[in-house]
Amino acid sequence: MSRDRIVATTTDWRITSDDVQWILQCKHANGWRPVSFVHSQRDILARILREHGADPQQAALLLSGLPDTFDQWNALHTAPGEA
């Protein structure tokens, strides 16, 4: 069962997750729009934020505290028996 979680939010960007990936979203007039789905590495999220023109300070805030990979993050935020 997929459960969306908000990982980090700034004014214009946020990272959420489901059971298999981080989801990078940007804010639009009608709410949040997904930009990219990343199952692999934090560095990929950083690259995508740069490519989409995210403010470097907002990008740093979003990425701070994230481990190197989604699997590491998911292991820390999934209760035993949930996976």
N, C-alpha and C positions, 0 to 999 in steps of 0.2 A: 504494500500500500504506500503510495507516494505521499509525502507530507512536505509541503513547501515551508521553508524557513527563511526569514530575513537574516542575512549574515551581517551586512553593513550598509549604511545609507548615508549619502550626502545630499546636497541640494538637488543635483541634476542626475545622479547615478545611484544605483544600488546593486548589491550582489545578494541574490537569494540562492537557495539550493533545494533540490529534491533528493531522492535517494540515490541518484546516479551522477549528479553534476552540479557545478556552480552555474548560475544563470545571471549573466550581466544584463542589466536593464537600464534604459535611460528614460528620463521623465519627458512626457509630452503633454499637450493641453488636455488630452483625454485620459491621462494616467500614465502608468509605466508600460514601456514597450521593450520586449526582449531584443537584445542586440546579438548575443552570442551565448552558446552553451559549451562549457568547458569541463571535461572530466579529468584533465591531466594536471597541469601545473599552474601555480600562481603566476609564473613568468608569462604565461600565455594571456592571462587576464590583463597583466600590465601592458603587454604589447597591444592588445585590442583597445584598451583605454587610450593609449597614445594615438593609435591609428584613427580613432573616432574623435580626437581632439579634446579629450577630457582635461580639465585643469589639473596640472601636476600635483597640487596640494590635495585636491579631492581624491585623485588616484592613490596618493600615499595613504590617506585616511582609510580608504576602502580596503587597501591591501595590508595595512598594518595588523599584525596579529594572526594573519593567515599562515598556515604551514606551507611548505613547498608544494605539496600535492593535495588534490581533492581527497584521495583515499585516506591520507593522514588526518585531514579535517573531519571527514565523515566518521572515522573511528573514534574521534574525541567527542562527537556530538550525536552518536547513535547509542541508545541504551541496549544493553545485552538482550538478545532475542528480537530486536526490531529490524535488523538488516534483512 
